[in-house]
Amino acid sequence: MRALALGLIFSAVALPCLAVPCLARTVLKSEPLILAPYEIAYVHAASCPAGKVLKVTGAIRGLHRRRACVSLPSEQASLVAATP
């Protein structure tokens, strides 16, 4: 019983986005150079209309990244600088 309780607590701490919906999304100022396959990054881009951000999805070797303009509620997004 104790192991089950510890396992549940550990999984809730280790995977907070799976236990509860992730409300905060970080919006980067520039697109990251390295992006793991299927990893998603949100970028503030001038190519997208007002109120939308660029959603960049990483791809496996030999394929191009997917880019699409999506809308995010303003209270969910926070603007930070991308670090290499």
C-alpha positions, -999 to 999 in steps of 0.1 A, spaced: 0 0 0 28 24 9 46 16 -25 14 24 -44 10 57 -26 47 66 -33 43 56 -69 13 79 -73 30 108 -56 61 103 -77 42 101 -110 22 133 -101 54 152 -94 75 137 -123 48 142 -149 28 173 -140 16 179 -175 1 144 -178 -15 145 -144 -32 178 -149 -35 198 -181 -6 221 -188 -20 256 -187 12 277 -191 30 275 -224 63 293 -230 65 314 -261 101 319 -274 114 350 -291 133 329 -317 131 294 -331 155 270 -314 183 255 -335 180 221 -320 145 205 -316 140 169 -308 117 148 -330 80 156 -322 90 182 -296 68 213 -298 81 249 -294 59 281 -296 77 311 -312 66 347 -315 70 352 -353 62 382 -375 49 358 -402 19 350 -381 -11 374 -378 -18 393 -345 -29 371 -317 -13 339 -331 21 323 -325 42 299 -346 39 263 -335 71 244 -345 72 206 -343 106 189 -346 111 161 -372 132 131 -376 164 133 -397 158 140 -434 123 156 -429 114 193 -425 100 207 -393 63 214 -392 53 251 -388 18 264 -383 3 295 -368 -20 288 -338 -38 310 -313 -30 308 -276 -50 326 -249 -29 356 -236 -32 344 -200 -16 311 -209 15 324 -228 46 339 -213 74 355 -234 110 344 -227 143 345 -246 155 314 -263 188 301 -250 211 280 -273 
